[in-house]
Amino acid sequence: MAEVQAEIFRLYREGKLKPAIMARLPLERAAEALALIRDRKIVGKVVLEAGQDDRAG
């Protein structure tokens, strides 16, 4: 398992593997992001983005 994970990360770092990001939402809209996934209205990844204040933690 660790070998497969290492290979996936290597491919990602080399730019050969790119995740399909279908939506970027602010952290405040996490419930909406979960609903998109739950209702299967999105194919790919949903990224929650933290604001400047949230990252300082």
Number of C-alpha atoms within 10 A of each C-alpha: 6 7 8 9 10 11 12 14 14 13 13 13 11 10 9 10 12 10 8 10 12 11 14 13 14 13 15 12 12 15 9 13 20 12 12 15 14 10 8 9 9 15 12 12 14 18 15 15 15 13 11 8 7 9 8 7 5
